[in-house]
Amino acid sequence: MSVFFLSVTLLPKFPQVFVGDDVTLICNCKGGSKPTTWIFNGASQTHEDYSKLLIAVTPKNNGVYECVQGGKRSDPYTLTVLNLEPHAQLSPSVGGAVMTKGDGRNLVLQADDDLKNWSCFVLRGVSTFSLALDVDEKMNRAVIFAELKEAERATFFCKKKKADLRSNAVTLKKTELMVMLVPPAIPALQGEPLALRCVVWGGPELEKAIFYKDKTPIQSSAEDTYTITKAKQSDNGNYSCHATYRFSHISAGAARKEGDSDAQELKVIGGPPAAVISESSNGLQCSCPDCPANCTSYHWYHTPLNDPFTRKKLSESNGLITVKDVGQYKCRKECGKGFSRFSNVYIYKDTAHLMPILLAAILIFLGLLIVLLIALKRRRGGSAIQETERDKDKKTGGDYEQIQLKDKDKAVYHTLGESTSKDRAEGGYEPLQKREEEGVYHTVGPEGPGEGQSEGKGGYEALKSVKADVYQTLSSDDSKKPAGEAEGGYEQLPQKDKDYEAVTVEDSPYEEVKKQTDKEKE
């Protein structure tokens, strides 16, 4: 007759169990496993397997566990879950809690010390294996490669040698389906946002995703994510998704396919009390209103803006610090065997050293603007000058240019060109007329008409046309200069083979003629 002893064992063999851990209770029997009855705090449970998995444990799981096999009852095992966070943090660099068969990913370890005396492990089934740890002393972090091998699920964690300090546990699960529902790898905390993703292996184009909670549809759209804004206890359940997709990046005419994911259990927990960062006149203030009385000192951390996995513990241990370096700041409170939850992240951007750069940029901009305005002004000025010159040179018709008089108040502008008797100008001036005669085109002075000349209205006679090749104006009677240089500003007209030039009069030649005409009228 064989005698066997029954006991309850905790896996992984944590020195302390923290809120959010996944742990397994094993009913050990040296004589072999038999149908098992589990008893929790004196009450029998329906679970009959020799291993009992507890997901995301909380203080509600605290109590005494026993198992019964073959009429034998094990010694009691007391489980105590600390409502705190562990010393170090372990998290995936990318991805969530579900992986395909044969896949793997990096997990990043961060702690307050140099990580030299840390070791990491994986629990697959009921067996624990050691993992290689790649420590980056400069960045104060370490990396392990996580893979499931043949296990359906595996729990990864790290511990410090010769000490009761450890990291949180990260549980990864395997799927052999094309479609995966991927929850976060860290516990879902009450009041925090939560995202569940419907992912298809190979990265095809997702046309439609239907999300289910406990087999009931909750969302149908082209989006691959189901978001819970503020997680609560009522969100607990088994979630899955159905995806419609095409591998259009491989072939434009790829066939449409559909598939379902495995169901994944989601458990929302309250989590440990959280620290809070607030601004003060002297810097940043850390507080933890819900922390127990044994929580004393504060831990402050700084993370560069460009690298969330390079974290440095600051030397300050009180609740108030002065911010110096640009980056992310967060804090937590030490509570004996564990810590409070990390505070909200405070991002500090030093704008003081940016002011000189900003001012220089503004000055450069203003300088360029002034140069541009000056250039535009000069361009417009040049265009105006050119336009003025063009206006001065503009012809008014025929082959004759406009006559411009300098005395603008008394000036009379007249165009020389072909006309009829009906084209006579107002104010007593007659248009110039053309007639064939001997010799030269003449203008008539104020004395009156001469032989062979026709008289116009107002005492002014028209120029008469001749067959000569040279055209000129008459000088005044008393002038002894050649006709081409007569006083009064008359210039000799150019020959026919040239363009006719403008006649410029220094003093108005019409004033004397007008006076004579006025006398004749009287």
ZIMOWO-V841057 format. One record per residue. N is the residue number from 1. SS is DSSP state (hx for helix, st for strand, lp for the rest). PSI is psi in degrees with one decimal (999 if undefined). Layout:
# ZIMOWO-V841057
N;SS;PSI / N;SS;PSI
This chain:
# ZIMOWO-V841057
1;lp;122.7 / 2;lp;148.7 / 3;lp;132.6 / 4;lp;153.3 / 5;lp;141.8 / 6;st;135.5 / 7;st;159.9 / 8;st;129.9 / 9;st;142.5 / 10;st;132.2 / 11;st;139.3 / 12;lp;162.9 / 13;lp;73.2 / 14;lp;140.7 / 15;lp;-35.1 / 16;lp;150.5 / 17;st;126.9 / 18;st;157.4 / 19;lp;135.6 / 20;lp;-11.0 / 21;lp;148.5 / 22;lp;121.9 / 23;st;158.7 / 24;st;132.5 / 25;st;129.0 / 26;st;129.1 / 27;st;101.7 / 28;st;133.3 / 29;st;117.5 / 30;lp;-25.3 / 31;lp;-0.1 / 32;lp;166.3 / 33;lp;142.3 / 34;lp;170.9 / 35;lp;133.0 / 36;st;141.8 / 37;st;129.8 / 38;st;140.3 / 39;st;125.7 / 40;st;118.0 / 41;lp;41.6 / 42;lp;-4.7 / 43;st;131.3 / 44;st;147.4 / 45;lp;160.7 / 46;lp;-13.9 / 47;lp;130.4 / 48;lp;0.9 / 49;lp;154.8 / 50;lp;-16.7 / 51;st;140.4 / 52;st;115.1 / 53;st;128.3 / 54;st;118.7 / 55;lp;133.4 / 56;lp;65.2 / 57;lp;152.6 / 58;lp;174.9 / 59;hx;-16.8 / 60;hx;-20.2 / 61;hx;-3.1 / 62;lp;139.8 / 63;st;-167.4 / 64;st;128.4 / 65;st;136.6 / 66;st;158.4 / 67;st;152.2 / 68;st;128.3 / 69;st;131.5 / 70;lp;35.1 / 71;lp;-1.0 / 72;st;141.6 / 73;st;135.4 / 74;lp;167.5 / 75;lp;149.7 / 76;lp;144.6 / 77;st;126.9 / 78;st;122.2 / 79;st;127.4 / 80;lp;119.1 / 81;st;120.5 / 82;st;129.4 / 83;lp;55.3 / 84;lp;174.6 / 85;st;151.4 / 86;lp;179.2 / 87;lp;-45.7 / 88;st;164.6 / 89;st;133.1 / 90;st;128.2 / 91;st;150.9 / 92;st;143.0 / 93;lp;-34.1 / 94;lp;161.0 / 95;lp;177.3 / 96;lp;-146.1 / 97;lp;-3.9 / 98;st;136.3 / 99;st;153.7 / 100;st;162.1 / 101;lp;131.8 / 102;lp;-4.3 / 103;lp;167.0 / 104;st;166.6 / 105;st;163.7 / 106;st;139.5 / 107;st;135.5 / 108;st;130.0 / 109;st;132.2 / 110;st;138.0 / 111;lp;172.2 / 112;lp;-22.6 / 113;lp;-164.3 / 114;lp;-1.4 / 115;lp;9.3 / 116;lp;-31.4 / 117;lp;31.1 / 118;st;149.4 / 119;st;150.3 / 120;st;152.8 / 121;st;163.8 / 122;st;136.4 / 123;st;114.2 / 124;st;114.6 / 125;lp;-116.6 / 126;lp;11.3 / 127;st;139.8 / 128;st;135.5 / 129;st;147.4 / 130;st;148.3 / 131;st;149.9 / 132;lp;140.8 / 133;lp;121.1 / 134;st;106.4 / 135;st;130.4 / 136;st;98.3 / 137;lp;-35.2 / 138;lp;-41.3 / 139;lp;-7.8 / 140;lp;52.0 / 141;st;164.9 / 142;st;155.7 / 143;st;136.9 / 144;st;151.7 / 145;st;121.3 / 146;st;127.4 / 147;st;151.9 / 148;lp;-25.0 / 149;lp;-122.9 / 150;lp;-0.6 / 151;lp;149.8 / 152;lp;-31.4 / 153;st;156.1 / 154;st;144.8 / 155;st;126.2 / 156;st;141.3 / 157;st;165.1 / 158;st;151.2 / 159;st;154.2 / 160;st;134.8 / 161;lp;140.7 / 162;lp;35.1 / 163;lp;160.3 / 164;lp;29.3 / 165;lp;138.3 / 166;st;176.4 / 167;st;174.9 / 168;lp;165.5 / 169;lp;139.9 / 170;st;122.2 / 171;st;125.2 / 172;st;142.8 / 173;st;151.4 / 174;st;145.9 / 175;st;146.7 / 176;lp;10.3 / 177;lp;157.0 / 178;lp;-34.9 / 179;st;133.8 / 180;st;136.0 / 181;st;121.4 / 182;st;107.0 / 183;lp;169.6 / 184;lp;154.6 / 185;lp;-13.1 / 186;lp;157.8 / 187;lp;146.0 / 188;st;122.4 / 189;st;140.7 / 190;lp;133.8 / 191;lp;-8.5 / 192;lp;154.3 / 193;lp;153.3 / 194;st;136.5 / 195;st;129.2 / 196;st;129.0 / 197;st;141.1 / 198;st;109.5 / 199;st;138.0 / 200;st;130.1 / 201;lp;138.1 / 202;lp;-8.5 / 203;lp;44.7 / 204;lp;176.4 / 205;st;121.3 / 206;st;118.5 / 207;st;-33.6 / 208;st;142.5 / 209;st;128.9 / 210;st;123.3 / 211;st;142.9 / 212;st;143.7 / 213;st;119.5 / 214;lp;43.4 / 215;lp;10.5 / 216;st;127.7 / 217;st;136.1 / 218;st;-17.2 / 219;st;136.4 / 220;st;116.1 / 221;st;-179.8 / 222;lp;-3.5 / 223;lp;144.1 / 224;lp;7.2 / 225;st;135.5 / 226;st;119.5 / 227;st;133.3 / 228;st;116.1 / 229;lp;-49.8 / 230;lp;107.9 / 231;lp;145.0 / 232;lp;171.2 / 233;hx;-31.5 / 234;hx;-11.3 / 235;hx;-5.6 / 236;lp;142.1 / 237;st;-174.8 / 238;st;122.5 / 239;st;145.6 / 240;st;174.8 / 241;st;157.0 / 242;st;126.9 / 243;st;140.2 / 244;st;126.6 / 245;st;164.1 / 246;st;143.5 / 247;lp;61.9 / 248;lp;-21.3 / 249;lp;-14.5 / 250;lp;-42.9 / 251;lp;132.2 / 252;lp;-28.3 / 253;lp;25.8 / 254;lp;143.5 / 255;lp;150.2 / 256;lp;135.8 / 257;st;161.3 / 258;st;155.6 / 259;st;157.8 / 260;st;152.6 / 261;lp;168.0 / 262;lp;156.6 / 263;lp;137.0 / 264;st;132.9 / 265;st;133.0 / 266;st;128.3 / 267;lp;118.4 / 268;st;127.8 / 269;st;160.3 / 270;lp;-37.5 / 271;lp;168.3 / 272;lp;164.2 / 273;lp;145.5 / 274;st;142.3 / 275;lp;161.4 / 276;st;132.1 / 277;st;135.6 / 278;st;153.0 / 279;st;144.6 / 280;st;173.4 / 281;lp;-24.3 / 282;lp;-3.2 / 283;st;-135.0 / 284;st;139.9 / 285;st;130.5 / 286;st;134.6 / 287;st;162.3 / 288;lp;85.3 / 289;lp;-31.1 / 290;lp;4.7 / 291;lp;147.3 / 292;lp;168.6 / 293;lp;-24.9 / 294;lp;0.1 / 295;lp;122.6 / 296;lp;-79.7 / 297;lp;162.9 / 298;st;148.9 / 299;st;128.7 / 300;st;145.3 / 301;st;144.3 / 302;st;134.8 / 303;st;129.4 / 304;lp;151.4 / 305;lp;-27.8 / 306;lp;2.5 / 307;lp;94.9 / 308;lp;-12.0 / 309;lp;6.9 / 310;lp;95.6 / 311;st;139.1 / 312;st;130.7 / 313;st;131.7 / 314;lp;161.8 / 315;lp;-21.3 / 316;lp;141.8 / 317;lp;2.2 / 318;lp;-178.4 / 319;lp;-3.3 / 320;st;130.9 / 321;st;159.6 / 322;lp;125.4 / 323;lp;131.6 / 324;lp;-48.3 / 325;lp;147.1 / 326;lp;139.9 / 327;st;-165.4 / 328;st;138.2 / 329;st;138.5 / 330;st;165.1 / 331;st;166.6 / 332;st;165.3 / 333;st;135.3 / 334;st;132.7 / 335;st;59.8 / 336;lp;-102.9 / 337;lp;-5.2 / 338;st;-163.6 / 339;st;161.8 / 340;lp;172.1 / 341;st;150.4 / 342;lp;148.2 / 343;lp;176.2 / 344;lp;156.3 / 345;lp;131.5 / 346;st;124.0 / 347;st;122.9 / 348;st;123.8 / 349;lp;116.7 / 350;lp;102.4 / 351;lp;-12.6 / 352;lp;-44.9 / 353;lp;-11.0 / 354;lp;-14.2 / 355;hx;-47.2 / 356;hx;-40.1 / 357;hx;-42.0 / 358;hx;-43.5 / 359;hx;-42.5 / 360;hx;-40.6 / 361;hx;-40.2 / 362;hx;-44.0 / 363;hx;-41.7 / 364;hx;-42.8 / 365;hx;-45.0 / 366;hx;-40.5 / 367;hx;-45.5 / 368;hx;-37.5 / 369;hx;-42.5 / 370;hx;-45.1 / 371;hx;-41.6 / 372;hx;-43.3 / 373;hx;-42.6 / 374;hx;-43.1 / 375;hx;-41.4 / 376;hx;-40.7 / 377;hx;-45.0 / 378;hx;-38.5 / 379;hx;-42.8 / 380;hx;-38.9 / 381;hx;-44.2 / 382;hx;-39.0 / 383;hx;-37.9 / 384;hx;-40.2 / 385;hx;-43.4 / 386;hx;-39.0 / 387;hx;-39.4 / 388;hx;-43.6 / 389;hx;-40.0 / 390;hx;-37.8 / 391;hx;-38.3 / 392;hx;-35.0 / 393;hx;-0.6 / 394;lp;133.3 / 395;lp;150.0 / 396;lp;-6.7 / 397;lp;159.2 / 398;lp;-149.6 / 399;lp;12.5 / 400;lp;144.3 / 401;lp;163.2 / 402;lp;142.0 / 403;lp;128.1 / 404;st;126.4 / 405;st;139.7 / 406;lp;-32.2 / 407;lp;94.6 / 408;lp;-25.7 / 409;lp;-30.6 / 410;lp;0.0 / 411;lp;147.1 / 412;lp;126.8 / 413;lp;129.1 / 414;lp;143.6 / 415;lp;134.8 / 416;lp;122.5 / 417;lp;177.3 / 418;lp;143.2 / 419;lp;174.2 / 420;lp;178.8 / 421;hx;-20.1 / 422;hx;-11.2 / 423;hx;18.8 / 424;lp;140.4 / 425;lp;158.0 / 426;hx;161.6 / 427;hx;16.5 / 428;hx;1.4 / 429;lp;133.4 / 430;lp;148.6 / 431;lp;153.6 / 432;lp;139.0 / 433;lp;164.4 / 434;lp;128.4 / 435;lp;144.4 / 436;lp;122.6 / 437;st;178.2 / 438;lp;149.6 / 439;lp;-110.7 / 440;lp;153.3 / 441;lp;130.9 / 442;lp;153.2 / 443;lp;150.3 / 444;lp;134.2 / 445;lp;-175.9 / 446;lp;-7.7 / 447;lp;-27.6 / 448;lp;176.4 / 449;lp;149.7 / 450;lp;-172.4 / 451;lp;135.5 / 452;lp;14.2 / 453;lp;143.8 / 454;lp;140.7 / 455;st;137.5 / 456;lp;171.5 / 457;hx;148.3 / 458;hx;11.7 / 459;hx;7.1 / 460;lp;131.8 / 461;st;150.6 / 462;lp;156.5 / 463;lp;144.6 / 464;lp;150.9 / 465;lp;141.4 / 466;st;174.8 / 467;lp;3.8 / 468;lp;158.4 / 469;lp;-7.0 / 470;lp;137.5 / 471;lp;136.5 / 472;lp;169.7 / 473;lp;152.1 / 474;lp;143.0 / 475;lp;172.9 / 476;lp;156.5 / 477;lp;-36.9 / 478;lp;2.9 / 479;lp;136.0 / 480;lp;5.5 / 481;lp;161.0 / 482;lp;154.1 / 483;hx;-33.9 / 484;hx;-8.9 / 485;hx;29.0 / 486;lp;152.0 / 487;lp;165.3 / 488;lp;0.5 / 489;lp;12.9 / 490;lp;133.5 / 491;lp;153.7 / 492;lp;135.0 / 493;lp;146.0 / 494;lp;163.5 / 495;lp;169.0 / 496;lp;-29.7 / 497;lp;1.1 / 498;lp;163.3 / 499;lp;150.3 / 500;lp;137.1 / 501;lp;163.2 / 502;lp;141.0 / 503;lp;119.0 / 504;st;126.9 / 505;st;122.5 / 506;lp;-49.2 / 507;lp;145.4 / 508;lp;117.6 / 509;lp;-9.3 / 510;hx;-12.4 / 511;hx;-46.3 / 512;hx;-41.4 / 513;hx;-40.1 / 514;hx;-41.5 / 515;hx;-42.5 / 516;hx;-39.8 / 517;hx;-41.7 / 518;hx;-39.6 / 519;hx;-40.9 / 520;hx;-36.5 / 521;hx;-36.4 / 522;lp;999
